[in-house]
Amino acid sequence: MTTSRIKDVEGEQPMREVQDNEANPNIPNMALYNLSRAHSLLATLSSKPKWTNAHTSSFDCLHYGGDTAIEHCALKLNLQSHHHVLDIGSGFSATGRFLASKYSAYVIGIELQRESHELAERIISRNVDPRVVERVRSVNADFLRLTPESLVDSDGKLSSARADHVVSLLCIIHFPESARCDLFRQAARYLKPGGKMYVEDFYDKSCDSGTISHLTERELRQLREVVACTYLPSASRYMEDVAATGFESIEFEDVSEKWTEFVRARAEKYRASEKPNAELQGFYDTVAELFQGGKVGGVRLTAVRR
């Protein structure tokens, strides 16, 4: 495999230097990303030599819809066993483990939070499926600063110069407006021509003519302080940004109704659990309120790299 540096997308401007103050400071404080649940459960599994994906599913699925959502992603990508996938904001690498175990895909997860990355490595190494152990990796890195050298494996080989697909499930929501085009441009750089990007994300449904948001101050504060989201684009702005950064054949699937029901049911189910954590319950309730308000929507977006 080549180890040459990946070139810029043809016709696009080089990506600017990302400033440290653009990192979202609220991400580590999100109740959903509190690792106490993960540590508690993994302690109960310590005597088991090997773990299945189901053993850790109570805390490591950070997107909506569980395995069904990942199956939908794989279907949209027409995922094949020889394909290489880059997962932006991979958390505990649950998406990668599922794609490897069911579709035999190769997956590199890019995770910014070091402790989440370390837990992902631990879970991968203990997985009962050899395809997961052999084909899934977690890399602790900032995707906006990612270089091909970051993807060198333990044997000193570059895993893949370009990926067949880039996926991101409920991670881009944390990127500020100033960094979103850089993110999409970076995704295009790591994709083969004709490769696909699949994204699940929030968007602003309230915009008049795609420009003026009607999100309330309360909703903006909830997004910022609870969800670690400082910016939501309209549907039209979302597609414009993706089209301007090296992609075509963009499909924007609104899943707001489906996600509204999911987050409502999740909040109610957790409230009825044996010992609900107050902070996590507050997070679930806030997200349910945002979607039920009708101004925050959900999208599944697919695009092809030019």
Secondary structure, 3 states (H helix, E strand, C coil): CCCCCCCCCCCCCCCCCCCHHHCCCCHHHCHHHCCHHHHHHHHHCCCCCCECHHHHHHHHCCCCCHHHHHHHHHHHHCCCCCCEEEEECCCCCHHHHHHHHHHCCEEEEEECCHHHHHHHHHHHHCECCHHHHHHEEEEECCHHHCCHHHHECCCCCECCCCEEEEEEECCHHHCCHHHHHHHHHHHHHCEEEEEEEEEEEEEECCCECCCECCCCHHHHHHHHHCCCCCCCCCHHHHHHHHHCCCEEEEEEEECHHHHHHHHHHHHHHHHCCCCCCHHHHHHHHHHHHHHHCCCEEEEEEEEEEC
